[in-house]
Amino acid sequence: MRKQNSEFLTAFTSEASNDIKNTDYFGYVELDGYACYVIADGIDDQLEAVSAKLAVAAAVAEFSEKPSMNKKTLLRCIKAANRALITAKSKTTLKASVMIVLTDYIRMRYGQAGNIRLRLYRDGFVKEQSFDQSLTVDLAKADKIPQDKVAQHEERNNLYTYLGQERDFRPYISKKIKLTNTDVIALYTRDVWEHIDEGELKDVFADASDKPEETVSNIEDLLLSRQPKDLHKYTLAVIFVNKIYQDPNKKRRIKKIIMAIVVTIVIIALIVAIVMIFQKRRQNKIEDMRLTYADTIEYIQMNNYVRAQECCNKTADLAQSLRDRKMQTEMSNYLKLIEAVIAADTLMESGEYTQAQVGYREAAIRAKYADNLGLDYINDKLMRTAGYISVYDYIYLGDVLTEKQMYDAAEEKYLEARAQAARLYFDKGREAAVEALDKLYAEQEEQEAAKEEERQQQLAAEDSATNDVLQGDTAFAQGDYESARVHYASALQKYDELGEDAQKTIIADKLATTEEKCATKQEQAAEAQEYTAQAAKAMADSEYYDAKKYYLLAKDIYAGLKDDDKVQEIERKMELLDMKKEEDEKKESEESENKEDEDTNNTDLETQNTSDLQDNNTVSDQIQPVIETEEELQNVE
């Protein structure tokens, strides 16, 4: 219906050169819904060259398979024409300029590759015009040559895009152009625009009637009247748009489109409103999560772990509702730290100092996964528990020595316990030490005379065992479990020789506890060794971030174990890691620079070889692409 209810009239002329050679070609097809007009200018001088004809035939055939005037269809037609020239079996390299015009009898769109020109005249004026894809046009756009010198400039046929181009083929596709009644579309090859001025063409079309044959004849007469000596083959085609198609359903479609747009806008508005409400609620949760997160950290820093636990639980719940995996993991680590500290504090308050010490050590480990928060508090508690334990250990040793009537040694232990308690402001421990001293003095006064000799005999042996226990306790408190095990074992042996079963049981329990600590220390050492191995593998795979992370984890464990040699070893490995990373980055940068230099040299060589292939016998017809600017060189690469 479109073609029947519109009037598009086409006329053209195409003449050969003086040696009866015409490598131009024009063809078109007008279907019911769409029309396609193709004009091609062969850029080859051989009589048998058929590049223009092949290009037009390929473009029209591609269009006819799936008629349309969208951008993809036009680009597909141009690429089909280009592919036809590249794959054609010919003794010569086929090249051509092409201009394709598609229309639905209401609008038009054109695509070009080369220097065939298109002009759309409306009411005697140029409404739309194409631009040659040549070096001359680029120079004119840069104001290096005047516009009136373009038609005769020596680089006017030096094209950077044309048919037959295997690389860097970049045709131009126009936007849709609305047509009106009495529009005229003119398509013409280079020998027309080289010899007829744009103003003269404009005058011809301004005086044109509604018959395209007259206009074509007038332009041809104008061209031949000049009798140019260098006139070669030329082609001119004009399409008179006497009447465009008027769509009877246009208003209905517009109304449907408006209704669809309104419905779409309403739906989008509702979606936006819902999203905004959801985002507002989510943002409020995020703000609450940030506040409770900050409160958690602040309460931990204030050593108020009960309130910190409340805030941490709230933060974890908000993170779960927001599906914030990172925050959930972080809060889980914080909560484990807080619970460990609270449990240790409870044991501390109940007088279970040994178990509290174990709890604080566990909390210290947890602190490593919680940004080391509360570590000062935990370390202080560890020192206090170690001091409290030593006070009671001294008292206990004093009691043992007292039972063995080793009053001087017992007094020494009681005095040490009292001094230690005073240094720690441990009132309960100090009172226990004073009470033990008073009891010791009373018992000492009663039995001093009778058992002086026996006490002296036992003093040396028990003092040695006691010192071992003390040294073991000190080493245990300092985390030196290997030394503590040696001292406890020595003390156990000595108490066995002395027949002190009670002491043996106590020391055996301590020795068992120490053995467990040694095993734990070995497990930590094994874990650090595993981290070191993972870091080495990541380093070998150039995963430097992961390697450094594993080294830091191993370093933290060795630091906790007070293994300075291993800490120094890890630091050396981390230095090697940084050196290797810098070396790889430097190598990669050098390789990148070398590749850029190589690509640049290859491009220069290719451009030189292309220039050498130009035929010196042609006047202006055989053209080779030259890429002049640095930006185009980058595109080729």
CORUR-V813549 format. One record per pair of residues at least 4 apart in sequence whose ideal C-beta (glycine too) atoms are under 7 Angstrom apart, sorted by the first residue. I is the first residue (numbers start at 1). J is the second residue. Records with the same first field share a line. If there is no record, write none. Layout:
I=J + J
This chain:
1=5 + 32
2=6 + 32 + 33 + 104 + 105 + 245
3=30 + 31 + 32 + 105
5=245 + 246
6=105 + 243 + 244 + 245
7=242 + 243
8=30 + 35 + 105 + 239 + 241
9=212 + 240 + 242
10=28 + 212 + 237 + 239
11=212 + 213 + 216 + 238
12=26 + 216 + 235 + 236 + 237
13=216 + 220 + 236
14=22 + 24 + 26 + 235
15=22 + 233 + 234
16=20 + 21 + 22 + 233
17=21 + 22 + 232 + 233
21=47 + 233
22=233
23=42 + 44 + 49 + 51 + 52 + 233
24=40 + 41 + 42 + 52 + 189 + 233 + 234 + 235
25=40 + 52 + 53 + 56
26=39 + 56 + 235 + 237
27=38 + 56 + 60
28=35 + 36 + 37 + 38
29=35 + 36 + 60 + 63 + 64
30=35
31=35 + 67
33=67 + 104
34=67 + 68 + 69 + 102 + 103 + 104
35=103
36=60 + 63 + 100 + 102
37=101 + 187 + 237 + 239
38=56 + 59 + 60 + 98 + 100
39=99 + 116 + 187 + 235 + 237
40=52 + 55 + 56 + 96 + 97 + 98
41=52 + 96 + 97 + 114 + 116 + 189 + 190
42=49 + 51 + 52 + 96
43=95 + 96 + 97 + 162 + 621 + 622 + 623
44=49 + 51 + 92 + 94 + 95 + 622
45=618 + 621 + 622
46=92
49=92 + 94
50=54
51=55 + 85 + 94 + 95 + 96 + 163 + 164
52=56 + 96
53=57
54=58 + 84 + 85 + 88 + 94
55=59 + 81 + 84 + 85 + 96 + 98 + 163
56=60
57=61
58=62 + 80 + 81 + 84
59=63 + 77 + 78 + 80 + 81 + 100
60=64
61=65
62=76 + 77 + 80
63=67 + 73 + 77
66=73
68=73
69=73 + 102 + 103 + 104 + 109
71=75 + 173
72=76
73=77 + 102
74=78 + 100 + 102 + 109 + 111 + 173
75=79 + 111 + 171 + 173
76=80
77=81 + 100
78=82 + 98 + 100 + 111 + 113 + 171
79=83
80=84
81=85 + 98 + 163
82=86 + 163 + 164 + 165 + 169
83=87
84=88
85=94 + 95 + 96 + 163 + 164
86=164 + 166
88=94
90=94
93=164
94=164
95=162 + 163 + 164
96=162 + 163 + 164
97=113 + 114 + 115 + 116 + 159 + 162
98=112 + 113 + 114 + 116 + 163
99=110 + 112 + 116 + 118 + 187
100=110 + 111
101=108 + 110 + 118 + 185 + 187
102=108 + 109
103=107 + 108
105=244 + 245
106=179 + 244 + 245
107=176 + 177 + 178 + 179
108=177 + 179 + 185
109=174 + 176 + 177
110=118 + 130 + 174
111=171 + 172 + 173 + 174
112=116 + 130 + 133 + 171 + 172
113=133 + 161 + 162 + 163 + 171
114=133 + 159 + 161 + 162
115=132 + 133 + 134 + 156 + 157 + 159 + 190
116=187 + 189
117=130 + 188 + 193
118=129 + 130 + 185 + 187
119=126 + 129 + 186
120=127 + 128 + 177 + 183 + 185
121=125 + 126 + 127 + 183 + 184 + 186 + 205
122=127 + 180 + 183
124=205 + 206
126=202
128=177
131=137
132=136 + 137
133=159 + 160 + 161 + 172
134=155 + 156 + 157 + 158 + 159
135=139 + 155 + 158 + 626 + 628
136=140 + 150 + 153 + 155 + 156
137=141 + 150
138=142
139=144 + 145
140=145 + 147 + 150
145=149 + 153
149=153
150=156
151=156 + 193 + 194
157=190 + 620 + 623
158=623 + 626
159=623 + 625
160=625 + 627
161=165 + 169 + 170 + 171
162=623
165=169 + 625
168=635 + 636
179=183 + 241 + 244
180=244
181=241 + 242 + 243 + 244
182=241 + 242
183=241
184=205 + 208 + 238 + 240 + 241
185=238 + 239 + 241
186=205 + 238
187=237
188=192 + 193 + 235 + 236
189=234 + 235
190=194
191=195 + 231 + 232 + 233 + 234
192=196 + 223 + 234 + 236
195=223 + 226 + 228 + 231
196=200 + 201 + 222 + 223
198=202
199=203
200=204 + 222
201=205 + 219
202=206
203=207
204=208 + 215 + 218 + 219 + 222
205=215
208=215
209=214
210=240 + 242
212=216 + 238 + 240
213=217
214=218
215=219 + 238
216=220 + 236 + 238
217=221
218=222
219=223 + 236
220=224 + 236
221=225
223=234
230=619
249=253
250=254
251=255
252=256
253=257
254=258
255=259
256=260
257=261
258=262
259=263
260=264
261=265
262=266
263=267
264=268
265=269
266=270
267=271
268=272
269=273
270=274
271=275
272=276
273=277
274=278
275=279
276=280
277=281
278=282
279=283
280=284
281=285
282=286 + 322
283=287
284=288
285=289 + 318 + 321 + 322
286=290 + 322
287=291
288=292 + 318
289=293 + 315 + 318 + 319 + 322 + 327
290=294
291=295
292=296 + 311 + 314 + 315 + 318
293=297 + 315
294=298
295=299 + 311
296=300 + 308 + 311 + 312 + 315 + 334
297=301 + 373
298=302
299=304 + 307 + 308 + 311
300=305 + 308 + 373 + 374
301=373
303=377
304=308
305=309 + 338 + 341 + 342
306=342
307=311
308=312 + 338
309=313 + 338 + 342
310=314
311=315
312=316 + 331 + 334 + 335 + 338
313=317
314=318
315=319 + 331
316=320 + 328 + 331 + 332 + 335
317=321
318=322
319=324 + 327 + 328 + 331
320=328
324=328
325=329
326=330
327=331
328=332
329=333
330=334
331=335
332=336
333=337 + 369 + 370
334=338 + 370
335=339
336=340 + 366
337=341 + 363 + 366 + 367 + 370 + 373 + 374
338=342
339=343
340=344 + 359 + 362 + 363 + 366
341=345 + 363 + 374 + 378
342=346
343=347 + 359
344=348 + 356 + 359 + 360 + 363 + 381
345=349
346=350
347=352 + 355 + 356 + 359
348=353 + 356 + 381 + 385
352=356
353=357 + 385 + 388 + 389
354=358 + 389
355=359
356=360 + 385
357=361 + 382 + 385 + 386 + 389
358=362
359=363
360=364 + 378 + 381 + 382 + 385
361=365 + 382
362=366
363=367 + 378
364=375 + 378
366=370
367=372 + 373 + 374 + 375 + 378
368=372 + 556
374=378
375=379
376=380
377=381
378=382
379=383
380=384
381=385
382=386
383=387
384=388 + 424
385=389
386=390 + 477
387=391 + 420 + 424 + 426
388=392 + 424 + 426 + 429
389=393 + 477
390=394 + 420 + 473 + 477
391=395 + 417 + 420 + 421 + 426 + 429 + 433
392=396 + 429
393=397 + 473
394=398 + 413 + 416 + 417 + 420
395=399 + 414 + 417 + 432 + 433 + 436
396=400
397=401 + 413 + 466 + 469
398=402 + 410 + 413 + 414 + 417 + 436 + 440
399=403 + 436
400=404 + 503
401=406 + 409 + 410 + 413 + 462 + 466
402=407 + 410 + 440 + 443
404=458 + 462
405=447 + 451 + 454 + 455
406=410 + 455 + 458 + 459 + 462
407=411 + 440 + 444 + 448 + 455
408=412 + 459
409=413 + 459 + 462 + 463 + 466
410=414 + 440
411=415 + 437 + 440
412=416
413=417
414=418 + 433 + 436 + 437 + 440
415=419
416=420
417=421 + 429 + 433
418=422 + 430 + 433 + 434 + 437
419=423
420=424
421=426 + 429 + 430 + 433
422=430
426=430
427=431
428=432
429=433
430=434
431=435
432=436
433=437
434=438
435=439
436=440
437=441
438=442
439=443
440=444
441=445
442=446
443=447
444=448
447=451
448=452
451=455
452=456
453=457
454=458
455=459
458=462
459=463
460=464
461=465 + 494 + 498
462=466 + 498
463=467
464=468 + 494
465=469 + 491 + 494 + 495 + 498
466=470
467=471
468=472 + 487 + 490 + 491 + 494
469=473 + 491 + 507
470=474
471=475 + 487
472=476 + 484 + 487 + 488 + 491 + 510
473=477
474=478
475=480 + 483 + 484 + 487
476=481 + 484 + 514
479=562
480=484
481=485 + 514 + 517 + 518 + 521
482=486 + 518
483=487
484=488 + 514
485=489 + 511 + 514 + 515 + 518
486=490
487=491
488=492 + 507 + 510 + 511 + 514
489=493 + 511
490=494
491=495 + 507
492=496 + 504 + 507 + 508 + 511
493=497
494=498
495=500 + 503 + 504 + 507
496=504
500=504
501=505
502=506
503=507
504=508
505=509
506=510
507=511
508=512
509=513
510=514
511=515
512=516
513=517
514=518
515=519
516=520
517=521
518=522
519=523
520=524
521=525 + 561
522=526
523=527
524=528 + 557 + 561
525=529 + 561
526=530
527=531 + 557
528=532 + 554 + 557 + 558
529=533
530=534
531=535 + 550 + 553 + 554
532=536 + 554
533=537
534=538 + 550
535=539 + 547 + 550 + 551 + 554
536=540
537=541
538=543 + 546 + 547 + 550
539=544 + 547 + 577 + 580
542=584
543=547
544=548 + 577 + 581
545=549
546=550
547=551 + 577
548=552 + 574 + 577
549=553
550=554
551=555 + 570 + 573 + 574 + 577
552=556
553=557
554=558 + 570
555=559 + 567 + 570
556=560
557=561
558=563 + 566 + 567 + 570
559=567
563=567
564=568
565=569
566=570
567=571
568=572
569=573
570=574
571=575
572=576
573=577
574=578
575=579
576=580
577=581
578=582
579=583
580=584
581=585
582=586
583=587
584=588
585=589
586=590
587=591
588=592
589=593
590=594
591=595
592=596
593=597
594=598
595=599
596=600
597=601
598=602
599=603 + 637
600=604
601=605
602=606
603=607 + 633 + 636 + 637
604=608
605=609
606=610
607=611 + 626 + 627
608=612
609=613
610=624 + 625
611=624 + 626
613=624
614=622 + 624
615=622
618=622
627=632 + 633 + 636
628=632
630=634
631=635
632=636
633=637
